[in-house]
Amino acid sequence: ALDMRYAVLGERHPDIVNGLHGLGLLHVEMDELGAAQAYLDEAMVMSLELLGSDHTRTASIHHTVGLLRLRQEDAAGAEAAFRRAIEIREDQLGPTHRNTLNARANLAAALLLGGDAEAAAQLAGDAVAAQRSIGLADAALHGAALRTWGMALTELGRLIEAEEALLQAYNLQSAELGPEHPHTQRDVEALI
């Protein structure tokens, strides 16, 4: 599809940005981090050039860079990327948009990775509550926020609350995504 976009649209076009970003995200999900980095770097340069630093697509690339940094266990890099995504999304989409809340939950994961379980638990718990308040039914997003919250609570020794959050994540994602899905398996690992 990206090759077709290049052929039809040329080398520099917002739809090319989408294709590069999509491939970058796919490679993050497949743990092919070098390939992900290359696609995301190219997508970011083109997005900044064509769409600007405050565009929602640019925010999405920042968010995916944050996911990449989490996989690389780079807490500071993930935190910076998620904070920038949140800043743009709050301005463009509002503080309670599903994408803004997703970035907040992922920022909590970065804080947890960086050793700040207290801030991570607060932020993830707030994200979970906000997701519920808008009726977010997305198993992947809500389940991931629940998992992060449960993991932060575990680090704080609040094990009963942690187990409750992690079981909610598991039940939601197992029912919607299946027990073998990578998200569901992450819930199992967190529970163990």
FILUM-137334 format. One line per field, with one value per atom (N, C-alpha, C): residue number from 1; residue in one letter; atom name; x, y negated, z. Coordinates in pm, 1 decimal. Each point is the difference from the previous one (the first is absolute). Layout:
# FILUM-137334
n = (NUM	...)
res = (A	...)
atom = (CA	...)
px = (X	...)
py = (Y	...)
pz = (Z	...)
//
This chain:
# FILUM-137334
n = (1	1	1	2	2	2	3	3	3	4	4	4	5	5	5	6	6	6	7	7	7	8	8	8	9	9	9	10	10	10	11	11	11	12	12	12	13	13	13	14	14	14	15	15	15	16	16	16	17	17	17	18	18	18	19	19	19	20	20	20	21	21	21	22	22	22	23	23	23	24	24	24	25	25	25	26	26	26	27	27	27	28	28	28	29	29	29	30	30	30	31	31	31	32	32	32	33	33	33	34	34	34	35	35	35	36	36	36	37	37	37	38	38	38	39	39	39	40	40	40	41	41	41	42	42	42	43	43	43	44	44	44	45	45	45	46	46	46	47	47	47	48	48	48	49	49	49	50	50	50	51	51	51	52	52	52	53	53	53	54	54	54	55	55	55	56	56	56	57	57	57	58	58	58	59	59	59	60	60	60	61	61	61	62	62	62	63	63	63	64	64	64	65	65	65	66	66	66	67	67	67	68	68	68	69	69	69	70	70	70	71	71	71	72	72	72	73	73	73	74	74	74	75	75	75	76	76	76	77	77	77	78	78	78	79	79	79	80	80	80	81	81	81	82	82	82	83	83	83	84	84	84	85	85	85	86	86	86	87	87	87	88	88	88	89	89	89	90	90	90	91	91	91	92	92	92	93	93	93	94	94	94	95	95	95	96	96	96	97	97	97	98	98	98	99	99	99	100	100	100	101	101	101	102	102	102	103	103	103	104	104	104	105	105	105	106	106	106	107	107	107	108	108	108	109	109	109	110	110	110	111	111	111	112	112	112	113	113	113	114	114	114	115	115	115	116	116	116	117	117	117	118	118	118	119	119	119	120	120	120	121	121	121	122	122	122	123	123	123	124	124	124	125	125	125	126	126	126	127	127	127	128	128	128	129	129	129	130	130	130	131	131	131	132	132	132	133	133	133	134	134	134	135	135	135	136	136	136	137	137	137	138	138	138	139	139	139	140	140	140	141	141	141	142	142	142	143	143	143	144	144	144	145	145	145	146	146	146	147	147	147	148	148	148	149	149	149	150	150	150	151	151	151	152	152	152	153	153	153	154	154	154	155	155	155	156	156	156	157	157	157	158	158	158	159	159	159	160	160	160	161	161	161	162	162	162	163	163	163	164	164	164	165	165	165	166	166	166	167	167	167	168	168	168	169	169	169	170	170	170	171	171	171	172	172	172	173	173	173	174	174	174	175	175	175	176	176	176	177	177	177	178	178	178	179	179	179	180	180	180	181	181	181	182	182	182	183	183	183	184	184	184	185	185	185	186	186	186	187	187	187	188	188	188	189	189	189	190	190	190	191	191	191	192	192	192)
res = (A	A	A	L	L	L	D	D	D	M	M	M	R	R	R	Y	Y	Y	A	A	A	V	V	V	L	L	L	G	G	G	E	E	E	R	R	R	H	H	H	P	P	P	D	D	D	I	I	I	V	V	V	N	N	N	G	G	G	L	L	L	H	H	H	G	G	G	L	L	L	G	G	G	L	L	L	L	L	L	H	H	H	V	V	V	E	E	E	M	M	M	D	D	D	E	E	E	L	L	L	G	G	G	A	A	A	A	A	A	Q	Q	Q	A	A	A	Y	Y	Y	L	L	L	D	D	D	E	E	E	A	A	A	M	M	M	V	V	V	M	M	M	S	S	S	L	L	L	E	E	E	L	L	L	L	L	L	G	G	G	S	S	S	D	D	D	H	H	H	T	T	T	R	R	R	T	T	T	A	A	A	S	S	S	I	I	I	H	H	H	H	H	H	T	T	T	V	V	V	G	G	G	L	L	L	L	L	L	R	R	R	L	L	L	R	R	R	Q	Q	Q	E	E	E	D	D	D	A	A	A	A	A	A	G	G	G	A	A	A	E	E	E	A	A	A	A	A	A	F	F	F	R	R	R	R	R	R	A	A	A	I	I	I	E	E	E	I	I	I	R	R	R	E	E	E	D	D	D	Q	Q	Q	L	L	L	G	G	G	P	P	P	T	T	T	H	H	H	R	R	R	N	N	N	T	T	T	L	L	L	N	N	N	A	A	A	R	R	R	A	A	A	N	N	N	L	L	L	A	A	A	A	A	A	A	A	A	L	L	L	L	L	L	L	L	L	G	G	G	G	G	G	D	D	D	A	A	A	E	E	E	A	A	A	A	A	A	A	A	A	Q	Q	Q	L	L	L	A	A	A	G	G	G	D	D	D	A	A	A	V	V	V	A	A	A	A	A	A	Q	Q	Q	R	R	R	S	S	S	I	I	I	G	G	G	L	L	L	A	A	A	D	D	D	A	A	A	A	A	A	L	L	L	H	H	H	G	G	G	A	A	A	A	A	A	L	L	L	R	R	R	T	T	T	W	W	W	G	G	G	M	M	M	A	A	A	L	L	L	T	T	T	E	E	E	L	L	L	G	G	G	R	R	R	L	L	L	I	I	I	E	E	E	A	A	A	E	E	E	E	E	E	A	A	A	L	L	L	L	L	L	Q	Q	Q	A	A	A	Y	Y	Y	N	N	N	L	L	L	Q	Q	Q	S	S	S	A	A	A	E	E	E	L	L	L	G	G	G	P	P	P	E	E	E	H	H	H	P	P	P	H	H	H	T	T	T	Q	Q	Q	R	R	R	D	D	D	V	V	V	E	E	E	A	A	A	L	L	L	I	I	I)
atom = (N	CA	C	N	CA	C	N	CA	C	N	CA	C	N	CA	C	N	CA	C	N	CA	C	N	CA	C	N	CA	C	N	CA	C	N	CA	C	N	CA	C	N	CA	C	N	CA	C	N	CA	C	N	CA	C	N	CA	C	N	CA	C	N	CA	C	N	CA	C	N	CA	C	N	CA	C	N	CA	C	N	CA	C	N	CA	C	N	CA	C	N	CA	C	N	CA	C	N	CA	C	N	CA	C	N	CA	C	N	CA	C	N	CA	C	N	CA	C	N	CA	C	N	CA	C	N	CA	C	N	CA	C	N	CA	C	N	CA	C	N	CA	C	N	CA	C	N	CA	C	N	CA	C	N	CA	C	N	CA	C	N	CA	C	N	CA	C	N	CA	C	N	CA	C	N	CA	C	N	CA	C	N	CA	C	N	CA	C	N	CA	C	N	CA	C	N	CA	C	N	CA	C	N	CA	C	N	CA	C	N	CA	C	N	CA	C	N	CA	C	N	CA	C	N	CA	C	N	CA	C	N	CA	C	N	CA	C	N	CA	C	N	CA	C	N	CA	C	N	CA	C	N	CA	C	N	CA	C	N	CA	C	N	CA	C	N	CA	C	N	CA	C	N	CA	C	N	CA	C	N	CA	C	N	CA	C	N	CA	C	N	CA	C	N	CA	C	N	CA	C	N	CA	C	N	CA	C	N	CA	C	N	CA	C	N	CA	C	N	CA	C	N	CA	C	N	CA	C	N	CA	C	N	CA	C	N	CA	C	N	CA	C	N	CA	C	N	CA	C	N	CA	C	N	CA	C	N	CA	C	N	CA	C	N	CA	C	N	CA	C	N	CA	C	N	CA	C	N	CA	C	N	CA	C	N	CA	C	N	CA	C	N	CA	C	N	CA	C	N	CA	C	N	CA	C	N	CA	C	N	CA	C	N	CA	C	N	CA	C	N	CA	C	N	CA	C	N	CA	C	N	CA	C	N	CA	C	N	CA	C	N	CA	C	N	CA	C	N	CA	C	N	CA	C	N	CA	C	N	CA	C	N	CA	C	N	CA	C	N	CA	C	N	CA	C	N	CA	C	N	CA	C	N	CA	C	N	CA	C	N	CA	C	N	CA	C	N	CA	C	N	CA	C	N	CA	C	N	CA	C	N	CA	C	N	CA	C	N	CA	C	N	CA	C	N	CA	C	N	CA	C	N	CA	C	N	CA	C	N	CA	C	N	CA	C	N	CA	C	N	CA	C	N	CA	C	N	CA	C	N	CA	C	N	CA	C	N	CA	C	N	CA	C	N	CA	C	N	CA	C	N	CA	C	N	CA	C	N	CA	C	N	CA	C	N	CA	C	N	CA	C	N	CA	C	N	CA	C	N	CA	C	N	CA	C	N	CA	C	N	CA	C	N	CA	C	N	CA	C	N	CA	C	N	CA	C	N	CA	C	N	CA	C	N	CA	C	N	CA	C	N	CA	C	N	CA	C	N	CA	C	N	CA	C	N	CA	C	N	CA	C)
px = (83.6	-83.6	87.7	107.7	88.5	64.4	42.3	57.5	-100.2	-125.6	-103.9	-18.5	4.9	-13.7	115.1	121.8	113.6	-21.9	-47.0	-18.9	-105.9	-106.3	-111.1	21.3	55.0	5.6	136.7	102.4	133.7	69.0	115.1	84.9	-44.2	-70.9	-33.4	-150.0	-73.1	-144.6	-48.6	-104.0	-52.0	-40.9	-48.7	-36.5	124.0	112.5	126.3	37.7	-22.7	25.0	-78.8	-127.4	-84.7	56.0	43.0	54.8	126.8	90.0	124.8	-28.3	-91.8	-34.9	-61.6	-90.3	-62.8	101.9	96.8	104.8	86.1	28.0	76.5	-71.6	-129.1	-79.9	-5.4	-18.4	-2.4	130.7	111.0	129.7	21.7	-54.7	6.3	-74.8	-121.7	-81.2	66.1	80.5	67.0	138.3	34.5	130.5	116.3	-22.3	105.8	36.8	75.6	16.6	87.9	98.6	83.4	-79.9	-80.0	-85.2	-101.5	-56.3	-96.6	63.1	121.3	68.6	17.8	41.0	23.8	-129.0	-108.2	-126.9	-49.9	11.7	-49.3	83.4	130.0	84.9	-43.0	-19.4	-40.3	-139.0	-91.6	-135.2	2.6	82.5	6.0	54.5	107.0	57.9	-103.3	-67.6	-97.6	-122.8	-43.5	-115.8	28.7	115.5	36.5	6.3	53.7	13.0	-135.6	-86.3	-124.3	-118.6	-2.9	-117.6	25.6	122.7	34.4	13.6	59.1	33.2	-120.8	-111.3	-117.7	-115.6	26.4	-105.1	-25.9	-123.4	-33.8	75.5	32.2	78.7	141.6	54.1	132.0	-7.2	-109.5	-18.9	-3.0	-64.4	-6.8	138.4	82.7	136.5	77.8	-13.5	64.6	-44.4	-130.1	-53.4	63.5	10.8	59.3	148.2	68.0	140.7	6.9	-96.4	-5.1	-14.2	-85.7	-15.4	130.7	67.8	130.0	99.2	4.5	93.7	-34.1	-128.5	-36.9	57.7	-13.2	53.1	152.0	63.6	145.7	43.3	-98.4	22.8	71.8	-34.0	50.7	-109.6	-3.1	-107.6	-3.0	115.9	4.3	-46.0	43.0	-42.3	-148.8	-52.8	-143.3	-78.5	45.4	-70.1	-5.7	111.8	3.8	-95.1	0.6	-86.0	-147.6	-36.1	-139.9	-44.0	86.4	-36.7	-28.1	80.6	-23.3	-131.1	-26.2	-125.5	-119.3	9.1	-108.8	-21.6	108.4	-9.6	-77.0	36.7	-67.4	-143.9	-21.7	-135.2	-93.4	48.9	-85.3	-42.9	93.9	-28.8	-93.8	22.2	-75.4	-127.6	2.2	-112.0	-73.5	67.2	-59.0	54.3	-13.7	59.8	-68.0	-123.9	-69.2	-19.3	66.7	-7.2	70.7	-48.8	57.0	149.1	45.6	141.8	83.9	-54.1	68.4	12.7	-109.1	0.9	93.7	7.2	92.1	144.9	31.0	135.8	30.1	-99.8	20.2	28.4	-74.1	22.5	139.0	43.0	133.1	109.5	-28.0	94.4	17.1	-108.6	9.2	92.7	-6.5	90.0	145.1	25.7	136.1	48.2	-87.7	36.4	28.9	-79.6	22.4	135.2	28.8	128.5	115.3	-21.5	101.9	10.7	-85.5	10.8	-92.6	-89.4	-91.7	-138.4	-10.3	-124.0	-114.8	29.3	-105.4	-64.9	80.7	-54.7	-68.3	56.8	-58.9	-137.1	-11.5	-128.3	-104.9	37.9	-94.5	-45.8	95.0	-33.1	-80.4	40.3	-73.0	-139.8	-11.7	-131.6	-92.0	55.9	-78.9	-41.6	91.5	-32.0	-111.1	8.4	-103.8	-134.9	-2.3	-125.4	-55.7	87.1	-44.5	-49.4	67.9	-46.6	-139.4	-20.9	-132.9	-104.4	38.8	-96.6	-45.9	82.8	-42.4	-57.5	-6.4	-57.3	89.8	130.3	93.7	-12.9	-31.4	-19.7	112.9	104.0	110.3	82.8	-1.9	67.0	150.4	60.0	145.3	40.6	-67.0	37.7	-34.0	-123.8	-41.1	73.2	17.8	72.5	144.3	65.5	138.9	10.4	-96.1	0.9	-21.1	-91.8	-22.8	126.0	67.3	121.9	107.4	20.5	100.6	-34.7	-126.2	-44.2	27.7	-36.3	23.5	148.3	82.5	144.0	58.3	-47.1	47.6	-45.3	-123.9	-49.6	79.2	38.9	83.0	131.6	62.7	127.8	-14.5	-118.1	-25.0	-42.1	-12.8	-40.5	-148.9	-78.1	-145.4	-58.2	24.7	-18.9	-145.6	-87.9	-140.9	-56.5	29.7	-44.6	66.2	126.1	73.5	-63.0	-28.1	-60.3	-135.2	-77.6	-131.7	15.3	91.2	21.6	52.5	93.6	58.4	-100.9	-85.0	-104.9	-101.1	-31.8	-89.2	63.0	129.0	70.0	-4.0	33.7	1.6	-138.3	-103.0	-134.9	-48.2	27.1	-39.9	72.8	131.1	77.6	-14.8	-13.3	-20.6	-132.1	-103.8	-131.5	-1.9	64.6	-6.2	108.5	120.2	113.9	40.0	-44.4	35.5	113.0	5.4	99.4	144.0	20.2	135.6	53.2	-82.0	42.5	115.3	97.1	112.8	-41.5	-105.9	-45.6	-50.2	-76.1	-51.9	114.7	98.4	114.9	79.4	5.8	65.8	-76.6	-134.2	-80.4	33.3	14.4	34.3	135.5	97.3	134.1	-6.8	-78.7	-12.2	-67.3	-99.9	-66.1	96.1	77.7	96.1	101.0)
py = (119.6	-119.6	-125.4	1.8	-116.0	-21.0	107.4	-11.7	-61.9	39.2	-57.6	-148.0	-36.6	-141.8	-81.3	51.5	-69.5	-18.7	106.2	-6.4	-102.6	-8.8	-89.2	-141.5	-11.3	-129.5	-67.2	72.4	-56.5	31.4	-60.1	31.3	-67.1	-114.3	-76.4	-31.1	66.9	-20.3	46.3	-65.4	44.1	146.9	53.8	142.1	90.1	-49.3	73.1	4.1	-111.7	-4.8	110.5	13.1	103.8	138.7	25.3	131.8	30.2	-97.8	19.1	22.7	-79.5	15.2	136.8	42.4	131.6	112.2	-7.3	102.1	-5.7	-121.0	-13.4	63.7	-26.4	58.7	151.6	49.0	144.7	64.2	-61.7	55.8	-9.3	-103.2	-5.4	119.5	23.5	111.2	134.4	10.1	124.9	10.2	-98.1	-6.6	-5.0	-57.8	-25.5	-147.4	-30.2	-137.3	-83.4	59.7	-74.0	-48.2	88.2	-37.9	-104.8	17.1	-97.0	-138.0	-6.0	-128.7	-68.4	74.2	-58.2	-59.0	75.2	-50.2	-120.6	6.3	-109.6	-126.2	15.0	-117.1	-69.0	78.6	-56.6	-62.8	67.1	-53.9	-131.6	-7.8	-122.4	-116.9	21.7	-107.7	-52.1	90.9	-39.9	-65.1	51.0	-57.0	-142.2	-20.0	-134.9	-96.1	47.1	-83.8	-31.6	101.0	-17.6	-41.4	45.8	-21.7	-93.7	-6.7	-88.7	73.4	-68.5	61.6	20.4	-67.5	9.9	74.6	76.2	75.8	132.4	47.6	124.6	120.2	-2.0	110.9	-1.7	-120.1	-11.1	52.3	-30.0	51.5	152.6	58.2	145.7	61.2	-66.7	50.4	-11.3	-113.1	-12.4	114.6	29.9	106.6	134.1	29.1	126.8	4.5	-113.0	-6.2	33.5	-48.4	34.4	150.3	63.2	146.0	70.8	-50.9	56.3	-14.1	-116.3	-22.7	90.3	25.1	94.9	137.4	44.5	131.8	3.7	-113.6	-9.5	-21.5	-9.0	-25.0	-133.0	-99.2	-136.6	-84.6	-1.3	-68.2	-149.5	-64.8	-144.7	-34.3	78.0	-24.3	22.0	104.8	27.4	-112.1	-42.8	-106.3	-127.1	-38.8	-122.0	11.5	113.4	18.7	-3.3	68.2	0.3	-138.3	-71.7	-135.0	-91.1	10.7	-83.0	41.4	129.3	46.2	-51.6	5.1	-48.3	-148.9	-75.4	-145.0	-33.6	63.0	-25.3	47.9	120.4	56.3	-78.7	-45.3	-81.7	-126.8	-61.3	-123.8	23.4	107.1	22.9	81.8	92.6	92.9	-16.2	-56.5	-17.2	101.0	-30.5	84.6	134.2	15.6	127.2	81.2	-39.2	80.4	132.6	105.9	134.0	3.6	-72.6	0.9	-73.4	-107.5	-71.7	90.1	66.7	88.7	118.5	50.1	109.2	-45.0	-120.2	-51.7	-18.6	-42.0	-14.5	135.5	102.1	133.7	50.4	-28.0	43.1	-81.6	-127.2	-78.8	64.3	50.1	69.2	120.1	72.9	114.8	-45.8	-114.8	-53.4	-40.2	-61.7	-38.5	123.3	104.7	124.5	60.1	3.1	50.4	-80.4	-129.5	-87.4	5.8	78.8	19.6	-84.9	-76.9	-84.2	66.4	103.1	76.9	-84.0	-90.4	-83.9	-87.3	-70.8	-84.3	85.3	115.9	89.2	48.6	39.5	47.9	-109.7	-120.5	-112.3	-29.8	-11.0	-34.3	110.5	124.4	111.9	12.0	-14.2	5.5	-110.2	-119.9	-111.0	29.1	58.2	32.8	105.2	101.4	103.6	-63.0	-85.2	-64.6	-87.3	-73.9	-86.0	82.8	110.7	88.0	52.4	37.2	49.0	-110.2	-122.3	-110.3	-34.6	26.1	-26.6	125.2	110.7	123.4	71.0	-14.2	64.5	150.8	63.9	144.9	72.9	-70.8	58.5	89.1	130.3	95.9	-23.0	-31.3	-18.5	-121.8	-113.2	-123.5	6.6	37.7	2.4	110.3	114.5	108.7	-35.9	-70.2	-40.4	-98.5	-92.4	-95.1	72.3	94.9	79.9	77.9	57.0	76.4	-89.7	-116.3	-92.4	-40.3	-27.7	-36.7	114.4	121.1	116.0	24.2	-19.4	20.3	-105.2	-125.0	-104.9	27.9	43.6	33.8	116.2	95.4	111.1	-51.9	-90.4	-57.9	-71.8	-55.6	-72.3	91.9	130.8	95.1	1.1	-63.0	-4.2	117.1	120.3	120.5	35.8	-25.4	32.1	-87.8	-131.0	-90.6	35.8	36.4	36.9	121.2	101.5	121.4	-31.3	-84.1	-35.9	-68.3	-94.9	-70.1	94.9	85.7	92.4	105.0	46.2	94.2	-66.2	-126.5	-72.7	-10.0	-31.9	-8.8	134.5	105.0	133.3	40.0	-16.9	40.7	-77.1	-128.6	-83.2	42.5	11.2	28.8	145.3	90.6	139.6	16.9	-65.9	10.4	-64.0	-113.9	-74.4	40.4	24.7	25.4	146.6	76.2	141.8	24.7	120.0	30.1	5.1	20.4	10.5	-132.9	-102.9	-129.9	-54.0	-68.0	-53.4	-91.4	-79.7	-86.1	84.1	102.8	87.5	72.4	42.3	68.3	-92.8	-129.2	-97.0	-10.4	9.4	-0.9	120.0	116.2	123.6	-17.8	-50.4	-22.9	-94.0	-105.7	-95.5	65.8	82.4	70.7	95.8	70.7	93.7	-75.8)
pz = (0.0	0.0	0.0	77.1	2.9	-136.5	-65.3	-133.8	-96.9	12.2	-86.2	29.3	127.3	35.2	-58.5	10.6	-59.9	-150.1	-67.8	-144.7	-39.4	78.6	-33.3	53.5	120.6	68.8	-3.5	-38.0	2.7	131.7	18.6	115.9	129.8	-7.3	119.9	-1.2	87.7	5.9	137.9	55.6	130.3	3.6	-110.3	-0.4	6.0	-47.3	14.6	148.0	69.8	145.0	69.3	-36.0	61.7	-25.9	-121.6	-33.2	76.1	7.0	74.7	148.1	55.3	140.9	25.8	-88.4	15.9	-0.8	-89.9	-3.4	126.2	46.3	123.9	117.5	11.9	108.3	-12.1	-119.7	-21.6	45.7	-34.4	39.9	152.1	64.6	146.6	56.8	-50.5	49.8	-24.8	-105.4	-33.2	66.3	83.8	66.6	-98.5	-114.3	-98.1	13.8	105.4	44.8	-91.8	-63.7	-93.8	-119.4	-57.4	-113.4	43.8	118.4	52.1	8.5	53.5	15.2	-135.1	-101.2	-132.1	-58.3	5.8	-53.1	79.6	132.5	82.7	-18.7	-15.3	-26.5	-128.8	-104.4	-129.3	10.0	68.4	16.5	76.7	104.3	80.7	-81.5	-72.7	-80.9	-99.6	-68.8	-100.7	63.9	113.7	67.7	47.3	57.7	45.1	-118.5	-110.7	-119.6	-62.5	-15.4	-73.7	86.1	124.3	84.6	117.0	44.9	110.5	132.2	93.7	129.1	90.8	-28.6	86.7	-63.6	-102.9	-68.5	73.1	-5.3	69.3	-57.0	-128.9	-56.0	57.3	17.3	62.3	143.4	69.6	135.7	-0.2	-99.1	-7.3	-20.1	-77.8	-19.3	130.3	69.9	131.7	90.5	-1.2	84.7	-35.5	-128.8	-41.1	33.2	-9.5	44.2	148.8	77.9	141.8	21.0	-80.1	10.0	-35.0	-103.2	-37.7	115.1	61.3	111.5	119.4	23.6	105.7	-30.2	-124.4	-38.2	12.4	-20.4	12.6	145.6	89.9	142.6	24.5	-81.3	11.8	63.6	132.7	72.5	-29.4	-0.4	-23.4	-141.6	-98.2	-137.4	-18.4	62.0	-7.1	66.5	116.8	71.0	-83.7	-59.3	-81.8	-119.2	-67.1	-117.7	39.4	108.7	42.6	46.5	69.9	45.3	-119.4	-104.3	-119.4	-67.9	-8.8	-59.6	80.0	131.7	85.8	-21.1	-5.3	-18.0	-128.5	-109.4	-127.7	4.9	50.9	1.6	90.7	114.8	86.2	-72.5	-71.1	-71.1	-118.0	-75.7	-122.8	20.4	93.7	17.5	132.2	98.2	132.3	99.4	128.4	103.9	21.5	-46.5	23.5	-128.2	-107.5	-123.0	24.2	-60.7	19.2	-30.5	-100.8	-33.6	104.1	54.9	106.9	122.6	34.3	116.8	-21.3	-121.0	-30.2	21.6	-45.9	20.0	148.8	77.2	145.6	64.6	-39.0	55.7	-37.7	-122.1	-41.0	66.5	28.7	79.0	137.8	56.3	129.1	-10.3	-111.5	-19.4	-5.3	-63.0	-5.9	139.2	77.7	136.8	84.4	-18.5	72.9	-38.3	-128.7	-46.9	58.5	16.6	56.9	151.1	64.2	144.3	84.9	-60.7	76.9	5.5	81.8	9.7	54.8	89.5	58.8	-106.7	-78.1	-107.1	-105.9	-30.8	-99.7	45.6	126.0	51.9	-4.4	38.0	-1.6	-142.5	-92.1	-138.1	-67.7	18.2	-61.3	60.2	129.9	63.7	-50.3	-16.8	-55.4	-144.6	-78.1	-139.7	-6.7	84.9	4.2	33.6	101.5	40.3	-112.5	-67.8	-109.9	-118.3	-28.7	-107.4	31.2	124.0	39.1	-11.3	36.5	-1.9	-141.1	-100.6	-137.2	-66.4	74.1	-52.3	-99.0	15.2	-91.9	11.5	-111.1	-0.6	-72.5	-35.9	-74.3	92.9	-26.5	88.3	5.7	-113.8	-2.4	82.0	-20.8	70.4	148.2	31.0	140.0	76.0	-64.4	64.2	29.5	-92.6	21.7	116.7	8.4	112.0	133.1	0.9	120.8	39.0	-101.1	28.1	60.9	-58.5	53.2	142.4	23.5	134.3	97.0	-38.5	85.5	26.8	-100.8	17.6	94.7	-12.8	89.9	143.3	15.9	133.7	59.6	-83.5	46.4	55.3	-73.4	44.9	133.2	23.4	125.2	113.2	-28.9	102.2	26.3	-84.4	14.3	-79.9	49.8	-79.1	-26.5	92.6	-21.8	-111.3	5.6	-106.0	-133.1	6.8	-121.4	-66.6	79.5	-56.1	-63.8	63.9	-54.4	-136.5	-10.4	-127.7	-106.8	37.6	-96.8	-46.5	90.5	-39.4	-94.1	26.7	-90.5	-138.9	-4.4	-128.3	-71.4	72.5	-59.6	-51.5	82.3	-39.3	-123.0	-3.1	-113.0	-127.0	9.5	-120.1	-44.0	92.6	-36.6	-74.5	48.7	-63.0	-138.4	-13.9	-125.9	-99.5	50.0	-88.4	-7.3	97.6	6.1	97.9	56.5	103.3	-51.2	-128.8	-53.9	-53.6	-1.7	-52.2	85.4	-60.2	77.9	115.1	-19.0	110.1	117.5	-31.0	104.8	69.4	-75.0	58.7	91.8	-34.6	89.7	132.1	-6.9	122.0	86.8	-63.2	73.9	67.2	-73.1	57.6	119.1	-11.6	110.1	121.5	-25.5	109.9	69.7	-76.2	59.1	83.5)
//
